[in-house]
Amino acid sequence: MSAAPADADARDHVEITGSALSLDAAYEFVRSPRAGAVVTFVGTTRDEFQGKRVDRLEYECYAPMALKKMRELCGLMRGRWEVENIHIAHRTGIVAVGESSVIIAVSSAHRVASLEATRWCIDELKATVPIWKKEFFQGGEVWRENETQRREIRPPEAVG
Amino acid sequence: GRGGMPTVTVLYFARAREATGGLVEETLDAEHTDALRALLVERHPELESVLQSAVLAVNQEYATANVALRDRDEVAVIPPISGG
């Protein structure tokens, strides 16, 4: 699901999908003749958490609100950094060990913008976007809770 | 809604959905989110502990305090999130 409202910026692509994520697709979307840098972040399922062997993660999402929040993240990134294109994709359903759950790709003329914007984006996504993961490990299952939970996206700090 | 009270759609996610026995959505009458929370616990007692750490979202915006509800609002019960 990724249908954009009429006033959405065409340089932003946000997506929630039950299919495997494609790093190639993210890169192809953001790369640009105007960009000297492309930064990608991929979140993947680890095989261990607090000493337990993890079998898989299962993701669930409040899709309309998650997409809305992801578009807000794009807008705030553009307000703070000179970025060209932004691609945010999150997977739902089963994500096995080693597979990707989230891909963020950002391009910019100069590397500082996309490096800083990408880091900010994944931090804020984890703190504010309504997505949940249930961890299945040896001996049980548990709903994980991210360390930082915010009810409002915290905008990136203004340039000094 | 009946008697002038707003009729809203309530959505349950993750731990909240498990606490309702798998119910993902229902339609209820409530004036504001505090009243709705009380009503949810009445209908689904197992939701009480989930609601202590859950945030409500009204029409896809987090409700940071008690929010007045209107007819056809969409209210989501959002337990602590874990995206990424």
gemmi code that builds the backbone of each chain (N, CA, C; Angstrom):
import gemmi

chains = {
    "A": [
        ("MET", (0.872, -1.204, 0.000), (0.000, 0.000, 0.000), (0.889, 1.227, 0.000)),
        ("SER", (0.658, 2.172, -0.918), (1.479, 3.378, -0.910), (0.790, 4.530, -1.620)),
        ("ALA", (-0.517, 4.418, -1.872), (-1.210, 5.467, -2.623), (-1.012, 6.821, -1.969)),
        ("ALA", (-0.563, 7.794, -2.728), (-0.198, 9.086, -2.159), (-1.316, 10.086, -2.344)),
        ("PRO", (-1.479, 10.992, -1.375), (-2.459, 12.064, -1.564), (-2.020, 12.962, -2.713)),
        ("ALA", (-2.978, 13.737, -3.235), (-2.739, 14.527, -4.439), (-1.585, 15.507, -4.275)),
        ("ASP", (-1.381, 15.983, -3.033), (-0.352, 17.002, -2.852), (0.991, 16.413, -2.396)),
        ("ALA", (1.139, 15.095, -2.472), (2.381, 14.466, -2.015), (3.533, 14.848, -2.933)),
        ("ASP", (4.721, 14.923, -2.358), (5.924, 15.227, -3.122), (6.317, 13.976, -3.918)),
        ("ALA", (6.473, 14.131, -5.241), (6.786, 12.984, -6.094), (8.194, 12.463, -5.855)),
        ("ARG", (9.005, 13.237, -5.148), (10.370, 12.793, -4.865), (10.417, 11.916, -3.615)),
        ("ASP", (9.251, 11.725, -2.970), (9.170, 10.852, -1.793), (8.428, 9.581, -2.173)),
        ("HIS", (8.950, 8.442, -1.748), (8.231, 7.185, -1.945), (8.137, 6.497, -0.599)),
        ("VAL", (6.914, 6.310, -0.102), (6.737, 5.586, 1.152), (5.850, 4.379, 0.876)),
        ("GLU", (6.146, 3.284, 1.545), (5.506, 2.028, 1.176), (5.437, 1.079, 2.361)),
        ("ILE", (4.299, 0.376, 2.476), (4.152, -0.739, 3.405), (3.825, -1.936, 2.531)),
        ("THR", (4.546, -3.014, 2.668), (4.316, -4.163, 1.793), (4.498, -5.482, 2.518)),
        ("GLY", (3.763, -6.481, 2.078), (3.920, -7.821, 2.628), (4.973, -8.611, 1.881)),
        ("SER", (5.518, -8.038, 0.824), (6.524, -8.739, 0.020), (7.935, -8.402, 0.494)),
        ("ALA", (8.884, -9.208, 0.040), (10.288, -8.958, 0.373), (10.695, -7.586, -0.165)),
        ("LEU", (11.500, -6.864, 0.622), (11.940, -5.533, 0.216), (13.088, -5.623, -0.777)),
        ("SER", (13.191, -4.622, -1.623), (14.242, -4.605, -2.632), (15.155, -3.401, -2.442)),
        ("LEU", (16.398, -3.663, -2.141), (17.369, -2.584, -2.010), (17.621, -1.939, -3.373)),
        ("ASP", (17.613, -2.758, -4.423), (17.781, -2.229, -5.780), (16.693, -1.207, -6.101)),
        ("ALA", (15.468, -1.550, -5.780), (14.348, -0.654, -6.086), (14.496, 0.660, -5.327)),
        ("ALA", (14.934, 0.577, -4.075), (15.119, 1.786, -3.275), (16.213, 2.656, -3.886)),
        ("TYR", (17.324, 2.025, -4.237), (18.448, 2.761, -4.832), (18.032, 3.403, -6.158)),
        ("GLU", (17.340, 2.627, -6.985), (16.925, 3.148, -8.294), (15.991, 4.332, -8.142)),
        ("PHE", (15.152, 4.309, -7.119), (14.229, 5.417, -6.936), (14.961, 6.693, -6.545)),
        ("VAL", (15.948, 6.570, -5.660), (16.555, 7.792, -5.128), (17.725, 8.321, -5.956)),
        ("ARG", (18.387, 7.477, -6.727), (19.585, 7.994, -7.402), (19.181, 9.036, -8.434)),
        ("SER", (20.043, 9.983, -8.630), (19.684, 11.138, -9.459), (20.946, 11.796, -9.985)),
        ("PRO", (20.869, 12.389, -11.187), (22.027, 13.123, -11.706), (22.398, 14.307, -10.811)),
        ("ARG", (21.454, 14.750, -10.005), (21.723, 15.866, -9.114), (22.340, 15.411, -7.792)),
        ("ALA", (22.406, 14.105, -7.600), (22.902, 13.593, -6.327), (24.326, 13.093, -6.444)),
        ("GLY", (25.161, 13.543, -5.508), (26.523, 13.024, -5.445), (26.639, 11.914, -4.429)),
        ("ALA", (25.539, 11.700, -3.690), (25.578, 10.676, -2.649), (24.225, 9.991, -2.516)),
        ("VAL", (24.269, 8.694, -2.261), (23.078, 7.935, -1.899), (23.403, 7.184, -0.617)),
        ("VAL", (22.535, 7.325, 0.371), (22.722, 6.589, 1.621), (21.557, 5.619, 1.768)),
        ("THR", (21.855, 4.384, 2.134), (20.779, 3.431, 2.388), (20.943, 2.850, 3.787)),
        ("PHE", (19.823, 2.659, 4.452), (19.802, 1.953, 5.732), (18.882, 0.748, 5.568)),
        ("VAL", (19.343, -0.411, 6.013), (18.512, -1.608, 5.984), (18.434, -2.176, 7.390)),
        ("GLY", (17.222, -2.382, 7.906), (17.032, -3.053, 9.188), (16.766, -4.518, 8.919)),
        ("THR", (17.503, -5.393, 9.598), (17.359, -6.825, 9.345), (17.103, -7.586, 10.640)),
        ("THR", (16.536, -8.763, 10.496), (16.213, -9.591, 11.668), (17.462, -10.307, 12.172)),
        ("ARG", (17.790, -10.059, 13.430), (18.944, -10.722, 14.046), (18.550, -12.087, 14.577)),
        ("ASP", (19.542, -12.952, 14.750), (19.226, -14.320, 15.176), (19.231, -14.477, 16.692)),
        ("GLU", (19.484, -13.365, 17.415), (19.606, -13.490, 18.871), (19.090, -12.232, 19.538)),
        ("PHE", (18.384, -12.372, 20.631), (17.984, -11.227, 21.441), (18.041, -11.622, 22.903)),
        ("GLN", (18.827, -10.918, 23.663), (18.996, -11.179, 25.092), (19.273, -12.649, 25.373)),
        ("GLY", (20.180, -13.212, 24.606), (20.614, -14.582, 24.843), (19.721, -15.663, 24.277)),
        ("LYS", (18.592, -15.276, 23.703), (17.686, -16.275, 23.145), (17.856, -16.346, 21.630)),
        ("ARG", (17.719, -17.547, 21.080), (17.814, -17.697, 19.633), (16.483, -17.286, 19.010)),
        ("VAL", (16.547, -16.315, 18.125), (15.330, -15.820, 17.484), (15.048, -16.620, 16.219)),
        ("ASP", (13.801, -17.028, 16.084), (13.422, -17.802, 14.895), (12.978, -16.863, 13.777)),
        ("ARG", (12.126, -15.900, 14.131), (11.628, -14.963, 13.136), (10.949, -13.798, 13.852)),
        ("LEU", (10.678, -12.736, 13.099), (9.859, -11.624, 13.586), (8.591, -11.566, 12.741)),
        ("GLU", (7.500, -11.170, 13.345), (6.270, -10.946, 12.585), (5.838, -9.507, 12.817)),
        ("TYR", (5.667, -8.782, 11.726), (5.346, -7.361, 11.796), (3.882, -7.115, 11.470)),
        ("GLU", (3.323, -6.140, 12.171), (1.945, -5.720, 11.970), (1.949, -4.199, 11.876)),
        ("CYS", (0.982, -3.626, 11.169), (1.061, -2.197, 10.902), (-0.320, -1.574, 10.804)),
        ("TYR", (-0.472, -0.370, 11.335), (-1.685, 0.435, 11.125), (-1.370, 1.255, 9.887)),
        ("ALA", (-1.611, 0.657, 8.748), (-1.051, 1.164, 7.495), (-1.398, 2.613, 7.151)),
        ("PRO", (-2.682, 3.017, 7.197), (-2.956, 4.408, 6.793), (-2.212, 5.419, 7.661)),
        ("MET", (-2.144, 5.161, 8.963), (-1.451, 6.114, 9.839), (0.066, 6.006, 9.670)),
        ("ALA", (0.558, 4.791, 9.448), (1.996, 4.616, 9.261), (2.465, 5.363, 8.016)),
        ("LEU", (1.701, 5.261, 6.936), (2.070, 5.957, 5.698), (2.025, 7.466, 5.909)),
        ("LYS", (1.022, 7.918, 6.642), (0.894, 9.353, 6.938), (2.126, 9.835, 7.703)),
        ("LYS", (2.526, 9.079, 8.720), (3.688, 9.447, 9.524), (4.956, 9.401, 8.683)),
        ("MET", (5.068, 8.417, 7.803), (6.257, 8.311, 6.955), (6.352, 9.509, 6.012)),
        ("ARG", (5.204, 9.975, 5.520), (5.236, 11.169, 4.664), (5.636, 12.403, 5.475)),
        ("GLU", (5.168, 12.460, 6.724), (5.582, 13.570, 7.592), (7.089, 13.555, 7.786)),
        ("LEU", (7.657, 12.369, 7.961), (9.110, 12.256, 8.120), (9.813, 12.833, 6.895)),
        ("CYS", (9.303, 12.502, 5.713), (9.917, 13.024, 4.481), (9.878, 14.547, 4.470)),
        ("GLY", (8.733, 15.122, 4.816), (8.588, 16.574, 4.817), (9.563, 17.240, 5.774)),
        ("LEU", (9.722, 16.648, 6.946), (10.646, 17.227, 7.926), (12.093, 17.097, 7.478)),
        ("MET", (12.407, 15.979, 6.810), (13.759, 15.823, 6.286), (14.050, 16.918, 5.257)),
        ("ARG", (13.085, 17.189, 4.395), (13.296, 18.208, 3.362), (13.425, 19.591, 3.976)),
        ("GLY", (12.744, 19.802, 5.073), (12.823, 21.105, 5.741), (14.186, 21.349, 6.377)),
        ("ARG", (14.854, 20.306, 6.763), (16.100, 20.443, 7.504), (17.334, 20.241, 6.626)),
        ("TRP", (17.244, 19.332, 5.656), (18.402, 19.006, 4.816), (18.089, 19.176, 3.335)),
        ("GLU", (19.129, 19.431, 2.565), (18.991, 19.506, 1.114), (19.088, 18.087, 0.553)),
        ("VAL", (17.931, 17.426, 0.454), (17.946, 16.068, -0.081), (17.202, 16.033, -1.402)),
        ("GLU", (17.552, 15.103, -2.237), (16.909, 14.959, -3.539), (15.684, 14.052, -3.433)),
        ("ASN", (15.911, 12.759, -3.297), (14.816, 11.787, -3.257), (14.876, 10.960, -1.979)),
        ("ILE", (13.691, 10.541, -1.545), (13.586, 9.754, -0.312), (12.727, 8.520, -0.580)),
        ("HIS", (13.182, 7.385, -0.094), (12.422, 6.138, -0.234), (12.387, 5.459, 1.129)),
        ("ILE", (11.187, 5.200, 1.634), (11.030, 4.486, 2.904), (10.095, 3.305, 2.647)),
        ("ALA", (10.549, 2.102, 2.931), (9.707, 0.916, 2.752), (9.794, 0.053, 4.004)),
        ("HIS", (8.638, -0.375, 4.501), (8.604, -1.266, 5.670), (7.796, -2.502, 5.307)),
        ("ARG", (8.290, -3.612, 5.786), (7.627, -4.880, 5.480), (6.686, -5.277, 6.608)),
        ("THR", (5.623, -5.990, 6.268), (4.745, -6.578, 7.272), (4.702, -8.090, 7.075)),
        ("GLY", (4.180, -8.783, 8.100), (4.148, -10.244, 8.027), (5.451, -10.816, 8.565)),
        ("ILE", (5.757, -12.026, 8.134), (6.933, -12.731, 8.654), (8.220, -12.204, 8.022)),
        ("VAL", (9.185, -11.861, 8.864), (10.515, -11.489, 8.384), (11.505, -12.431, 9.074)),
        ("ALA", (12.029, -13.359, 8.314), (12.909, -14.385, 8.868), (14.278, -13.807, 9.211)),
        ("VAL", (15.033, -14.556, 9.981), (16.397, -14.134, 10.348), (17.181, -13.814, 9.082)),
        ("GLY", (17.845, -12.684, 9.102), (18.662, -12.275, 7.969), (17.920, -11.470, 6.919)),
        ("GLU", (16.607, -11.447, 6.993), (15.845, -10.697, 5.994), (15.634, -9.255, 6.448)),
        ("SER", (15.229, -8.416, 5.497), (15.072, -6.984, 5.766), (13.649, -6.656, 6.191)),
        ("SER", (13.535, -5.816, 7.206), (12.223, -5.344, 7.643), (11.962, -3.912, 7.186)),
        ("VAL", (13.022, -3.139, 7.045), (12.848, -1.743, 6.658), (14.040, -1.300, 5.813)),
        ("ILE", (13.744, -0.510, 4.777), (14.801, 0.091, 3.968), (14.501, 1.572, 3.828)),
        ("ILE", (15.508, 2.379, 4.160), (15.425, 3.823, 3.960), (16.557, 4.205, 3.014)),
        ("ALA", (16.233, 4.922, 1.952), (17.265, 5.384, 1.022), (17.052, 6.874, 0.795)),
        ("VAL", (18.136, 7.620, 0.825), (18.076, 9.067, 0.639), (19.224, 9.488, -0.274)),
        ("SER", (18.935, 10.403, -1.203), (20.004, 10.931, -2.053), (20.126, 12.430, -1.832)),
        ("SER", (21.331, 12.943, -2.068), (21.568, 14.375, -1.893), (22.778, 14.761, -2.729)),
        ("ALA", (22.898, 16.068, -2.987), (24.033, 16.542, -3.779), (25.338, 16.231, -3.046)),
        ("HIS", (25.336, 16.517, -1.740), (26.528, 16.306, -0.917), (26.204, 15.342, 0.208)),
        ("ARG", (27.188, 14.578, 0.635), (26.904, 13.402, 1.471), (26.393, 13.699, 2.867)),
        ("VAL", (26.765, 14.843, 3.462), (26.362, 15.095, 4.851), (24.837, 15.073, 4.996)),
        ("ALA", (24.145, 15.679, 4.044), (22.680, 15.757, 4.126), (22.050, 14.367, 4.183)),
        ("SER", (22.407, 13.497, 3.272), (21.755, 12.182, 3.257), (22.224, 11.307, 4.408)),
        ("LEU", (23.460, 11.448, 4.838), (23.931, 10.678, 5.994), (23.146, 11.071, 7.241)),
        ("GLU", (23.030, 12.369, 7.478), (22.325, 12.826, 8.685), (20.828, 12.558, 8.579)),
        ("ALA", (20.248, 12.797, 7.404), (18.800, 12.614, 7.242), (18.407, 11.151, 7.425)),
        ("THR", (19.199, 10.250, 6.905), (18.876, 8.824, 7.015), (18.893, 8.384, 8.470)),
        ("ARG", (19.917, 8.819, 9.184), (19.995, 8.440, 10.594), (18.807, 8.990, 11.373)),
        ("TRP", (18.488, 10.256, 11.140), (17.337, 10.865, 11.814), (16.065, 10.094, 11.471)),
        ("CYS", (15.923, 9.728, 10.214), (14.696, 9.087, 9.748), (14.451, 7.745, 10.432)),
        ("ILE", (15.447, 6.902, 10.533), (15.219, 5.595, 11.156), (14.960, 5.768, 12.658)),
        ("ASP", (15.637, 6.722, 13.277), (15.397, 6.956, 14.702), (13.956, 7.401, 14.949)),
        ("GLU", (13.471, 8.323, 14.125), (12.105, 8.823, 14.321), (11.064, 7.801, 13.903)),
        ("LEU", (11.367, 7.014, 12.875), (10.431, 5.964, 12.461), (10.197, 4.995, 13.621)),
        ("LYS", (11.291, 4.617, 14.273), (11.175, 3.651, 15.374), (10.442, 4.242, 16.574)),
        ("ALA", (10.462, 5.558, 16.688), (9.848, 6.198, 17.852), (8.389, 6.579, 17.635)),
        ("THR", (7.951, 6.691, 16.390), (6.633, 7.278, 16.155), (5.708, 6.555, 15.180)),
        ("VAL", (6.220, 5.687, 14.341), (5.355, 5.102, 13.303), (4.663, 3.845, 13.839)),
        ("PRO", (3.322, 3.752, 13.716), (2.587, 2.643, 14.328), (2.776, 1.310, 13.609)),
        ("ILE", (3.870, 0.671, 13.964), (4.232, -0.659, 13.463), (4.678, -1.453, 14.679)),
        ("TRP", (4.339, -2.750, 14.699), (4.704, -3.601, 15.832), (5.392, -4.856, 15.321)),
        ("LYS", (6.325, -5.381, 16.141), (6.909, -6.659, 15.804), (6.788, -7.621, 16.978)),
        ("LYS", (6.436, -8.851, 16.613), (6.379, -9.908, 17.613), (7.556, -10.837, 17.334)),
        ("GLU", (8.292, -11.102, 18.387), (9.493, -11.912, 18.242), (9.180, -13.342, 18.640)),
        ("PHE", (9.541, -14.281, 17.785), (9.357, -15.703, 18.075), (10.727, -16.305, 18.323)),
        ("PHE", (10.916, -16.793, 19.542), (12.225, -17.334, 19.905), (12.046, -18.712, 20.533)),
        ("GLN", (13.176, -19.337, 20.820), (13.124, -20.639, 21.472), (12.415, -20.506, 22.807)),
        ("GLY", (11.289, -21.153, 22.934), (10.602, -21.119, 24.220), (9.490, -20.099, 24.332)),
        ("GLY", (9.233, -19.333, 23.278), (8.099, -18.417, 23.403), (8.053, -17.321, 22.379)),
        ("GLU", (7.250, -16.324, 22.690), (7.059, -15.203, 21.787), (6.729, -13.974, 22.617)),
        ("VAL", (7.116, -12.802, 22.124), (6.869, -11.573, 22.872), (6.724, -10.399, 21.917)),
        ("TRP", (5.841, -9.478, 22.255), (5.741, -8.240, 21.492), (6.886, -7.341, 21.934)),
        ("ARG", (7.696, -6.910, 20.999), (8.809, -6.039, 21.337), (8.313, -4.607, 21.502)),
        ("GLU", (9.072, -3.811, 22.253), (8.752, -2.402, 22.444), (10.028, -1.598, 22.233)),
        ("ASN", (9.985, -0.648, 21.307), (11.184, 0.149, 21.054), (11.528, 1.005, 22.265)),
        ("GLU", (12.805, 1.271, 22.438), (13.299, 1.998, 23.599), (12.682, 3.381, 23.725)),
        ("THR", (12.543, 4.079, 22.600), (11.982, 5.427, 22.602), (10.600, 5.394, 21.972)),
        ("GLN", (9.600, 5.913, 22.705), (8.230, 5.981, 22.189), (7.803, 7.442, 22.247)),
        ("ARG", (7.417, 8.007, 21.085), (7.005, 9.410, 21.093), (5.638, 9.525, 20.445)),
        ("ARG", (4.841, 10.452, 20.906), (3.529, 10.681, 20.288), (3.606, 11.755, 19.227)),
        ("GLU", (4.725, 12.427, 19.159), (4.922, 13.436, 18.122), (6.303, 13.217, 17.542)),
        ("ILE", (6.423, 13.377, 16.244), (7.749, 13.312, 15.626), (8.554, 14.484, 16.158)),
        ("ARG", (9.776, 14.222, 16.563), (10.632, 15.306, 17.044), (11.426, 15.833, 15.856)),
        ("PRO", (11.158, 17.076, 15.430), (11.831, 17.588, 14.241), (13.332, 17.644, 14.441)),
        ("PRO", (14.090, 17.501, 13.355), (15.552, 17.600, 13.496), (15.935, 18.989, 13.959)),
        ("GLU", (17.019, 19.101, 14.688), (17.430, 20.409, 15.211), (17.773, 21.344, 14.083)),
        ("ALA", (17.464, 22.612, 14.294), (17.742, 23.627, 13.284), (19.253, 23.771, 13.121)),
        ("VAL", (19.639, 24.217, 11.941), (21.066, 24.447, 11.693), (21.537, 25.571, 12.594)),
        ("GLY", (22.682, 25.391, 13.246), (23.198, 26.386, 14.202), (23.603, 27.692, 13.542)),
    ],
    "B": [
        ("GLY", (-24.867, 9.205, 16.417), (-25.185, 7.934, 17.070), (-26.467, 8.037, 17.893)),
        ("ARG", (-26.781, 6.942, 18.525), (-27.994, 6.896, 19.348), (-27.905, 7.916, 20.469)),
        ("GLY", (-29.008, 8.627, 20.727), (-29.049, 9.571, 21.840), (-28.063, 10.699, 21.686)),
        ("GLY", (-27.590, 10.960, 20.481), (-26.695, 12.079, 20.260), (-25.247, 11.790, 20.542)),
        ("MET", (-24.914, 10.602, 21.083), (-23.503, 10.294, 21.366), (-22.801, 9.943, 20.060)),
        ("PRO", (-21.554, 10.371, 19.936), (-20.816, 10.017, 18.723), (-20.629, 8.500, 18.602)),
        ("THR", (-20.775, 8.006, 17.398), (-20.488, 6.596, 17.112), (-19.155, 6.525, 16.397)),
        ("VAL", (-18.213, 5.790, 16.990), (-16.864, 5.735, 16.430), (-16.460, 4.294, 16.146)),
        ("THR", (-15.497, 4.161, 15.251), (-14.915, 2.848, 14.953), (-13.643, 2.701, 15.759)),
        ("VAL", (-13.532, 1.593, 16.486), (-12.340, 1.339, 17.294), (-11.534, 0.206, 16.654)),
        ("LEU", (-10.241, 0.435, 16.480), (-9.350, -0.571, 15.881), (-8.384, -1.080, 16.938)),
        ("TYR", (-8.163, -2.379, 16.939), (-7.251, -2.990, 17.910), (-6.030, -3.567, 17.196)),
        ("PHE", (-4.844, -3.250, 17.715), (-3.616, -3.752, 17.098), (-2.762, -4.516, 18.104)),
        ("ALA", (-2.000, -5.461, 17.570), (-0.959, -6.160, 18.329), (-1.510, -6.709, 19.649)),
        ("ARG", (-0.867, -6.320, 20.755), (-1.266, -6.838, 22.058), (-2.721, -6.507, 22.396)),
        ("ALA", (-3.203, -5.386, 21.894), (-4.593, -5.001, 22.150), (-5.531, -5.977, 21.462)),
        ("ARG", (-5.215, -6.371, 20.252), (-6.027, -7.329, 19.524), (-6.028, -8.682, 20.229)),
        ("GLU", (-4.911, -9.073, 20.751), (-4.879, -10.343, 21.490), (-5.741, -10.239, 22.743)),
        ("ALA", (-5.761, -9.065, 23.360), (-6.545, -8.897, 24.592), (-8.050, -8.903, 24.335)),
        ("THR", (-8.457, -8.593, 23.105), (-9.886, -8.638, 22.793), (-10.291, -10.006, 22.267)),
        ("GLY", (-9.368, -10.946, 22.322), (-9.662, -12.289, 21.827), (-9.635, -12.360, 20.314)),
        ("GLY", (-8.923, -11.422, 19.693), (-8.778, -11.466, 18.241), (-9.661, -10.480, 17.499)),
        ("LEU", (-10.540, -9.770, 18.241), (-11.398, -8.774, 17.604), (-10.532, -7.620, 17.103)),
        ("VAL", (-10.655, -7.280, 15.818), (-9.799, -6.226, 15.265), (-10.517, -4.881, 15.157)),
        ("GLU", (-11.826, -4.900, 15.165), (-12.545, -3.658, 14.932), (-13.953, -3.758, 15.495)),
        ("GLU", (-14.456, -2.677, 16.093), (-15.857, -2.632, 16.475), (-16.333, -1.190, 16.517)),
        ("THR", (-17.646, -1.025, 16.524), (-18.264, 0.299, 16.516), (-18.880, 0.546, 17.872)),
        ("LEU", (-18.519, 1.670, 18.501), (-19.002, 1.986, 19.846), (-19.397, 3.448, 19.955)),
        ("ASP", (-20.182, 3.762, 20.986), (-20.576, 5.152, 21.254), (-19.788, 5.683, 22.436)),
        ("ALA", (-19.163, 6.845, 22.273), (-18.454, 7.485, 23.391), (-18.277, 8.966, 23.094)),
        ("GLU", (-18.312, 9.778, 24.159), (-18.206, 11.240, 24.002), (-16.765, 11.693, 23.802)),
        ("HIS", (-15.840, 11.035, 24.529), (-14.434, 11.427, 24.447), (-13.570, 10.216, 24.770)),
        ("THR", (-12.265, 10.374, 24.562), (-11.377, 9.209, 24.637), (-11.277, 8.634, 26.050)),
        ("ASP", (-11.371, 9.475, 27.076), (-11.329, 8.930, 28.440), (-12.527, 8.001, 28.668)),
        ("ALA", (-13.696, 8.450, 28.221), (-14.899, 7.621, 28.366), (-14.761, 6.343, 27.547)),
        ("LEU", (-14.164, 6.465, 26.384), (-13.979, 5.303, 25.523), (-13.065, 4.277, 26.187)),
        ("ARG", (-11.993, 4.754, 26.803), (-11.079, 3.834, 27.494), (-11.827, 3.023, 28.548)),
        ("ALA", (-12.658, 3.718, 29.328), (-13.414, 3.034, 30.381), (-14.358, 1.996, 29.772)),
        ("LEU", (-14.964, 2.368, 28.666), (-15.897, 1.459, 27.995), (-15.158, 0.226, 27.452)),
        ("LEU", (-13.970, 0.442, 26.933), (-13.198, -0.673, 26.382), (-12.850, -1.687, 27.477)),
        ("VAL", (-12.487, -1.186, 28.649), (-12.122, -2.085, 29.748), (-13.342, -2.871, 30.220)),
        ("GLU", (-14.490, -2.184, 30.224), (-15.741, -2.858, 30.593), (-16.034, -4.027, 29.651)),
        ("ARG", (-15.866, -3.776, 28.365), (-16.215, -4.782, 27.361), (-15.155, -5.869, 27.238)),
        ("HIS", (-13.897, -5.476, 27.446), (-12.770, -6.415, 27.291), (-11.833, -6.240, 28.475)),
        ("PRO", (-12.131, -6.908, 29.600), (-11.325, -6.711, 30.816), (-9.837, -6.929, 30.618)),
        ("GLU", (-9.455, -7.811, 29.712), (-8.027, -8.055, 29.493), (-7.320, -6.863, 28.860)),
        ("LEU", (-8.083, -5.902, 28.364), (-7.477, -4.709, 27.780), (-6.910, -3.758, 28.833)),
        ("GLU", (-7.305, -3.943, 30.084), (-6.930, -2.960, 31.102), (-5.418, -2.760, 31.176)),
        ("SER", (-4.663, -3.860, 31.252), (-3.207, -3.694, 31.375), (-2.602, -3.141, 30.085)),
        ("VAL", (-3.146, -3.548, 28.949), (-2.640, -3.032, 27.674), (-2.867, -1.528, 27.588)),
        ("LEU", (-4.063, -1.086, 28.026), (-4.408, 0.334, 27.922), (-3.514, 1.209, 28.785)),
        ("GLN", (-2.941, 0.625, 29.824), (-2.061, 1.423, 30.677), (-0.838, 1.918, 29.912)),
        ("SER", (-0.380, 1.135, 28.950), (0.794, 1.578, 28.190), (0.443, 1.939, 26.749)),
        ("ALA", (-0.833, 1.836, 26.376), (-1.225, 2.128, 24.998), (-1.571, 3.598, 24.823)),
        ("VAL", (-1.351, 4.083, 23.619), (-1.769, 5.421, 23.212), (-2.984, 5.245, 22.313)),
        ("LEU", (-3.899, 6.197, 22.339), (-4.984, 6.170, 21.367), (-4.641, 7.119, 20.228)),
        ("ALA", (-5.068, 6.767, 19.032), (-4.957, 7.688, 17.901), (-6.367, 7.949, 17.412)),
        ("VAL", (-6.707, 9.209, 17.201), (-8.011, 9.597, 16.674), (-7.807, 10.127, 15.264)),
        ("ASN", (-8.449, 9.475, 14.312), (-8.268, 9.855, 12.904), (-6.793, 9.969, 12.540)),
        ("GLN", (-6.025, 8.990, 12.989), (-4.612, 8.825, 12.640), (-3.699, 9.913, 13.181)),
        ("GLU", (-4.126, 10.540, 14.278), (-3.255, 11.443, 15.016), (-3.255, 10.979, 16.465)),
        ("TYR", (-2.074, 10.897, 17.062), (-2.002, 10.472, 18.454), (-2.781, 11.443, 19.338)),
        ("ALA", (-3.524, 10.890, 20.295), (-4.258, 11.715, 21.261), (-3.400, 11.860, 22.503)),
        ("THR", (-2.908, 13.057, 22.746), (-1.989, 13.261, 23.870), (-2.727, 13.544, 25.173)),
        ("ALA", (-4.008, 13.840, 25.090), (-4.814, 14.073, 26.283), (-6.236, 13.641, 25.934)),
        ("ASN", (-7.157, 13.893, 26.830), (-8.539, 13.543, 26.532), (-9.020, 14.323, 25.303)),
        ("VAL", (-9.588, 13.592, 24.339), (-10.005, 14.199, 23.081), (-11.506, 13.981, 22.881)),
        ("ALA", (-12.225, 15.034, 22.545), (-13.654, 14.904, 22.248), (-13.811, 14.134, 20.942)),
        ("LEU", (-14.766, 13.239, 20.907), (-14.973, 12.417, 19.717), (-16.159, 12.926, 18.912)),
        ("ARG", (-16.105, 12.668, 17.631), (-17.213, 13.038, 16.753), (-17.683, 11.804, 15.997)),
        ("ASP", (-18.893, 11.875, 15.513), (-19.469, 10.782, 14.745), (-18.517, 10.350, 13.629)),
        ("ARG", (-18.347, 9.045, 13.468), (-17.534, 8.456, 12.399), (-16.020, 8.631, 12.599)),
        ("ASP", (-15.603, 9.072, 13.759), (-14.168, 9.101, 14.046), (-13.627, 7.676, 14.051)),
        ("GLU", (-12.333, 7.563, 13.739), (-11.640, 6.285, 13.807), (-10.647, 6.369, 14.956)),
        ("VAL", (-10.802, 5.481, 15.925), (-9.923, 5.491, 17.096), (-9.132, 4.190, 17.110)),
        ("ALA", (-7.829, 4.283, 17.166), (-6.995, 3.085, 17.185), (-6.337, 2.933, 18.553)),
        ("VAL", (-6.319, 1.706, 19.051), (-5.609, 1.412, 20.297), (-4.194, 0.995, 19.906)),
        ("ILE", (-3.218, 1.795, 20.322), (-1.844, 1.627, 19.869), (-0.938, 1.256, 21.043)),
        ("PRO", (-0.662, -0.029, 21.223), (0.286, -0.430, 22.268), (1.689, 0.077, 21.909)),
        ("PRO", (2.645, -0.018, 22.833), (4.004, 0.444, 22.535), (4.501, -0.123, 21.207)),
        ("ILE", (5.058, 0.753, 20.381), (5.399, 0.358, 19.012), (6.804, -0.246, 18.916)),
        ("SER", (7.034, -0.947, 17.808), (8.334, -1.580, 17.610), (8.646, -1.766, 16.125)),
        ("GLY", (8.485, -0.698, 15.373), (8.828, -0.757, 13.954), (10.333, -0.708, 13.755)),
        ("GLY", (10.734, -0.900, 12.512), (12.149, -0.835, 12.182), (12.885, -2.133, 12.461)),
    ],
}
model = gemmi.Model(1)
for chain_id, residues in chains.items():
    chain = gemmi.Chain(chain_id)
    for i, (resn, *xyz) in enumerate(residues, 1):
        res = gemmi.Residue()
        res.name, res.seqid = resn, gemmi.SeqId(i, " ")
        for name, pos in zip(("N", "CA", "C"), xyz):
            atom = gemmi.Atom()
            atom.name, atom.element = name, gemmi.Element(name[0])
            atom.pos, atom.b_iso = gemmi.Position(*pos), 0.0
            res.add_atom(atom)
        chain.add_residue(res)
    model.add_chain(chain)
structure = gemmi.Structure()
structure.add_model(model)
structure.setup_entities()
